[in-house]
Amino acid sequence: MKKFKVGFVGAGAVTRMHLKGYSAHPERIEVVAICDPSESNVQERADEFNIPNRYTDVETMIKEAGIEAAVVCTPSTIRESVITPLLEAGIPVFVEKPFADTLEEAKSIAEQGKRLKVPVSVNQNFRKHHKFEFIRGLIKEGAIGKLEGIHFSSLFFRQDTGWRIHTERHAMSVMSIHWFDGMRRMADADASSIYCTSYSSEAIDCIGETDATVQIVFDNGVHANFSQSFSSAFCRDDLVVLGSEAALRPTGNEIHLLKPDPSGQPNWNPIPVQTWKYAMPIEEAVFDGLNQLLEWIETGEEASNSAYDNLHTVSLLEGAYLSAREKRIVHFQDGLLS
């Protein structure tokens, strides 16, 4: 197994999650450099994780550090300007989600990678951390019959600080991007339409939306809906996947298979007929995402978390914002916003 020399661009809070995950796999990853305009951030993170090479300029890091892959954890507002010189230097990139603020920027990054033949992957760690891929497997095995609906509610109180609260896109770009990605993975189909309403609560200090309700229809007839709140004093994180024969509901580290009461009456506290145990810590899921990029480099086979794949997720995000702004249903062609 090859060990890769990896460099970081961005030394903010999210880098700690990455570095914790990678530190458990020294046989695969050696973090040799970190770069951030803030020298204090660079020194703090480099001291914490014993990173030898420290930079405040990405071009200098590219020339001097000898990195074989880069992890980009900058604010989404400057992603393209950071990724471009890395790709031009032939350095594969693993980038935080959403990998661009707009679909236009995301397409530009994906096309740069393709043109230069340099892999770009996106950190969609919730695919495994939040059990979406495991549930996708159960659906493919026919555990619930024909998949028909996905219902999700994510309500909690979150007051961000720093650059996030000054951008026009907030809750959906921060967290709903995970649900867009997970729903399309579970549905295993392209989206055909989306409808979204959103608002910004006075309870949260930010410019962008704090709350949103979204409905998605996929090409295979699956309907999905979810509610996202950053302003709720009541916390709830509840996913139910509905099929023609049964339902799946994850709780904690378990996924329960539920079936209707034979009497035909509503059962508010059904006993699972089967339970699967599954857990992947978020740090391990982040490593898994980077490892997919490394395997792509080694084999030449495009990773499932590639930038091109993720254009479908960013299209859902862009479509949701467009729908909320123009108060209409937005349609897709082959899963992409035209």
C-alpha distance (Angstrom), angle and dihedral (degrees) to the residues before:
residue distance angle dihedral
M1 . . .
K2 3.79 . .
K3 3.79 120.1 .
F4 3.80 113.8 -139.4
K5 3.79 126.9 -148.7
V6 3.79 106.0 -131.9
G7 3.79 131.8 -166.6
F8 3.81 128.3 -161.9
V9 3.78 126.6 -139.0
G10 3.79 106.8 -163.3
A11 3.79 126.5 33.7
G12 3.80 101.7 -157.9
A13 3.79 129.9 122.8
V14 3.81 97.0 -72.9
T15 3.81 91.0 60.3
R16 3.81 89.9 70.1
M17 3.81 90.1 63.9
H18 3.80 90.3 51.8
L19 3.79 95.0 44.9
K20 3.80 93.0 48.7
G21 3.78 90.1 52.7
Y22 3.79 94.4 46.8
S23 3.81 94.0 46.0
A24 3.82 88.6 67.3
H25 3.82 89.8 61.3
P26 3.82 108.0 51.8
E27 3.79 89.7 150.5
R28 3.82 89.1 66.1
I29 3.80 107.7 27.2
E30 3.80 133.4 40.7
V31 3.80 112.5 -177.0
V32 3.78 102.8 -149.6
A33 3.82 103.5 164.2
I34 3.79 144.3 24.9
C35 3.80 130.2 -169.1
D36 3.81 133.7 -168.0
P37 3.83 133.7 147.5
S38 3.81 87.0 -121.6
E39 3.80 107.9 77.6
S40 3.81 91.2 -166.2
N41 3.81 90.8 55.7
V42 3.80 90.7 48.4
Q43 3.80 93.2 50.2
E44 3.81 93.5 45.5
R45 3.79 94.8 50.7
A46 3.81 94.5 39.4
D47 3.80 92.2 50.3
E48 3.79 91.4 48.4
F49 3.82 93.9 52.5
N50 3.82 101.2 27.3
I51 3.80 95.7 -115.0
P52 3.82 108.0 171.6
N53 3.81 104.5 -158.8
R54 3.78 117.9 59.3
Y55 3.81 127.1 -174.2
T56 3.79 142.6 171.4
D57 3.82 94.0 -165.4
V58 3.81 122.6 61.5
E59 3.80 94.7 -153.5
T60 3.79 90.3 57.1
M61 3.79 91.3 49.2
I62 3.80 90.4 51.2
K63 3.83 91.4 52.1
E64 3.80 98.8 42.8
A65 3.82 112.6 25.8
G66 3.81 101.2 64.0
I67 3.80 93.4 -139.1
E68 3.81 121.3 175.4
A69 3.82 96.1 -163.1
A70 3.79 136.0 13.6
V71 3.79 132.2 -142.1
V72 3.82 111.5 -151.3
C73 3.81 115.7 -155.7
T74 3.79 100.7 158.3
P75 3.80 124.3 130.0
S76 3.81 108.7 -73.4
T77 3.81 89.6 -119.9
I78 3.83 91.5 73.6
R79 3.82 101.9 30.6
E80 3.80 98.8 112.7
S81 3.81 93.3 50.0
V82 3.81 89.6 53.4
I83 3.80 98.3 41.4
T84 3.82 95.5 48.4
P85 3.84 97.4 67.8
L86 3.81 90.2 44.8
L87 3.79 92.2 53.7
E88 3.80 92.0 44.3
A89 3.81 87.4 55.1
G90 3.82 89.8 52.4
I91 3.81 94.5 -111.3
P92 3.85 116.0 145.1
V93 3.80 114.0 -128.4
F94 3.80 135.1 -141.9
V95 3.81 106.6 -168.0
E96 3.79 134.9 -170.8
K97 3.81 119.9 -110.7
P98 2.96 133.4 -66.8
F99 3.77 85.3 37.0
A100 3.81 90.8 -156.8
D101 3.78 137.0 13.9
T102 3.81 93.6 -123.2
L103 3.78 136.9 28.7
E104 3.80 89.9 -118.3
E105 3.82 91.1 58.0
A106 3.81 91.4 44.4
K107 3.81 91.1 52.9
S108 3.79 90.0 49.2
I109 3.82 92.0 53.4
A110 3.81 93.3 45.9
E111 3.81 91.5 48.3
Q112 3.82 91.9 48.2
G113 3.79 90.0 53.9
K114 3.79 92.1 48.6
R115 3.79 94.1 46.1
L116 3.80 92.7 48.9
K117 3.84 92.7 38.8
V118 3.81 91.0 -125.4
P119 3.84 117.7 138.5
V120 3.82 119.3 -119.3
S121 3.81 120.8 -171.5
V122 3.80 131.2 -179.6
N123 3.80 127.8 -135.1
Q124 3.80 102.2 -117.5
N125 3.81 91.9 157.6
F126 3.80 93.8 159.8
R127 3.80 89.7 71.6
K128 3.79 87.2 81.7
H129 3.80 103.2 13.8
H130 3.81 91.7 55.7
K131 3.84 92.5 39.5
F132 3.81 96.5 -115.7
E133 3.81 93.4 133.7
F134 3.81 92.8 45.8
I135 3.81 90.4 51.3
R136 3.81 89.8 46.2
G137 3.79 87.4 57.7
L138 3.80 92.9 50.4
I139 3.80 90.5 50.2
K140 3.82 90.8 51.0
E141 3.81 89.4 51.0
G142 3.82 89.6 56.4
A143 3.81 96.4 -113.3
I144 3.82 92.9 148.6
G145 3.78 101.0 25.7
K146 3.79 112.8 -121.4
L147 3.80 114.0 2.5
E148 3.80 108.8 -119.9
G149 3.80 111.1 158.1
I150 3.80 144.0 15.3
H151 3.80 119.8 -159.8
F152 3.79 122.8 -175.2
S153 3.79 135.3 172.1
S154 3.81 122.9 -171.9
L155 3.78 112.0 178.4
F156 3.80 125.8 164.2
F157 3.81 143.3 122.4
R158 3.80 115.6 -95.2
Q159 3.79 126.9 169.0
D160 3.79 109.5 -174.8
T161 3.78 125.4 -165.5
G162 3.79 134.9 -156.8
W163 3.79 126.2 27.5
R164 3.81 96.1 -11.7
I165 3.80 95.6 69.2
H166 3.80 91.6 53.9
T167 3.81 96.9 57.2
E168 3.80 126.3 91.0
R169 3.82 91.3 -127.4
H170 3.76 116.4 62.6
A171 3.82 131.8 141.9
M172 3.80 97.4 24.3
S173 3.81 93.0 46.7
V174 3.80 92.3 45.3
M175 3.81 100.8 44.5
S176 3.81 114.5 -7.4
I177 3.81 88.7 66.4
H178 3.84 84.5 73.6
W179 3.80 92.2 53.5
F180 3.81 93.2 46.3
D181 3.78 89.1 53.0
G182 3.80 94.9 43.8
M183 3.79 94.5 47.3
R184 3.78 94.3 51.6
R185 3.82 90.1 46.7
M186 3.81 91.9 51.5
A187 3.81 92.4 43.5
D188 3.82 88.9 48.6
A189 3.79 90.3 -152.2
D190 3.78 142.0 92.1
A191 3.79 118.4 -93.3
S192 3.80 116.6 -109.1
S193 3.83 99.2 -173.6
I194 3.80 144.6 -1.2
Y195 3.81 135.5 -163.7
C196 3.79 123.2 -168.8
T197 3.79 139.7 176.8
S198 3.80 122.5 -172.8
Y199 3.79 144.1 168.5
S200 3.79 141.3 -177.7
S201 3.80 115.3 -116.3
E202 3.79 121.0 -138.9
A203 3.82 86.5 -135.1
I204 3.81 90.8 74.6
D205 3.80 127.4 60.2
C206 3.81 103.5 -134.0
I207 3.80 142.2 103.2
G208 3.79 99.1 -129.2
E209 3.79 134.0 63.3
T210 3.82 120.4 -61.5
D211 3.80 98.5 -176.5
A212 3.79 133.8 37.6
T213 3.79 141.1 168.5
V214 3.80 117.8 -155.5
Q215 3.80 136.3 -172.1
I216 3.81 121.3 -168.1
V217 3.80 130.1 -174.9
F218 3.80 117.5 -161.9
D219 3.80 127.8 -151.6
N220 3.81 91.7 -107.9
G221 3.82 92.1 57.1
V222 3.81 97.3 -100.8
H223 3.81 112.8 144.3
A224 3.80 119.9 -151.5
N225 3.76 131.2 -176.0
F226 3.77 135.9 172.7
S227 3.77 143.1 171.1
Q228 3.80 122.4 -141.1
S229 3.80 123.7 -167.1
F230 3.79 132.1 176.3
S231 3.82 91.1 174.6
S232 3.81 103.6 57.2
A233 3.80 120.5 119.6
F234 3.81 86.0 -163.4
C235 3.81 112.8 70.5
R236 3.79 123.3 -147.1
D237 3.77 133.7 160.1
D238 3.79 107.9 -179.7
L239 3.81 130.5 160.0
V240 3.80 124.7 -178.1
V241 3.80 122.0 178.9
L242 3.81 113.4 -161.4
G243 3.78 125.9 -153.2
S244 3.80 135.9 174.6
E245 3.81 91.0 -100.5
A246 3.81 107.5 23.0
A247 3.79 146.5 -8.2
L248 3.79 135.1 -118.3
R249 3.80 122.5 -141.7
P250 3.81 122.4 177.4
T251 3.81 118.5 -151.4
G252 3.78 121.0 176.0
N253 3.79 108.6 -42.5
E254 3.80 94.4 -18.1
I255 3.81 136.4 82.8
H256 3.79 114.2 -153.7
L257 3.80 127.1 -153.7
L258 3.81 110.3 -145.3
K259 3.80 128.4 -170.8
P260 3.82 131.4 -169.3
D261 3.79 119.4 -93.7
P262 3.84 108.7 -94.3
S263 3.81 88.6 -129.5
G264 3.78 90.1 64.2
Q265 3.82 91.4 -122.1
P266 3.82 124.2 128.0
N267 3.81 112.6 -92.2
W268 3.78 111.5 -158.6
N269 3.81 94.4 -175.1
P270 3.81 106.4 34.4
I271 3.80 119.6 -176.7
P272 3.82 110.9 -126.0
V273 3.78 113.4 -112.2
Q274 3.80 89.1 -154.6
T275 3.80 136.1 9.2
W276 3.79 130.2 -162.4
K277 3.80 122.9 -162.3
Y278 3.79 117.7 -140.3
A279 3.79 134.2 156.8
M280 3.80 134.3 163.1
P281 3.83 117.0 174.7
I282 3.77 113.1 -127.7
E283 3.81 92.7 -115.8
E284 3.81 90.6 54.7
A285 3.80 90.2 47.9
V286 3.81 89.1 54.1
F287 3.81 90.2 52.6
D288 3.80 89.5 48.5
G289 3.80 89.7 55.0
L290 3.80 93.1 51.4
N291 3.79 90.6 44.5
Q292 3.81 89.1 56.8
L293 3.81 87.5 58.8
L294 3.82 91.2 48.2
E295 3.80 91.0 50.8
W296 3.81 88.7 50.0
I297 3.82 88.8 54.5
E298 3.82 90.7 49.5
T299 3.81 99.8 43.1
G300 3.79 104.4 26.5
E301 3.82 89.2 -129.6
E302 3.81 111.7 130.9
A303 3.80 113.1 -112.8
S304 3.80 121.5 -120.1
N305 3.83 88.6 -121.0
S306 3.81 94.0 54.3
A307 3.78 121.3 141.6
Y308 3.81 90.2 -111.5
D309 3.80 91.2 54.7
N310 3.79 89.6 47.3
L311 3.79 92.6 55.5
H312 3.82 84.9 80.8
T313 3.81 90.1 57.0
V314 3.80 93.6 46.0
S315 3.82 88.2 48.0
L316 3.80 89.4 58.5
L317 3.80 90.3 49.9
E318 3.81 92.1 47.8
G319 3.80 90.8 45.6
A320 3.81 91.3 51.7
Y321 3.79 92.2 53.1
L322 3.81 91.3 46.1
S323 3.80 91.5 48.9
A324 3.81 93.2 49.3
R325 3.80 92.0 46.9
E326 3.80 96.8 46.5
K327 3.83 96.6 31.8
R328 3.79 94.9 -130.0
I329 3.79 143.7 105.3
V330 3.80 111.6 -87.8
H331 3.80 120.2 -149.2
F332 3.81 131.6 -150.3
Q333 3.80 135.1 -150.0
D334 3.82 113.6 -144.1
G335 3.80 88.4 -15.9
L336 3.79 94.0 -57.0
L337 3.78 130.4 107.4
S338 3.79 106.8 -116.9
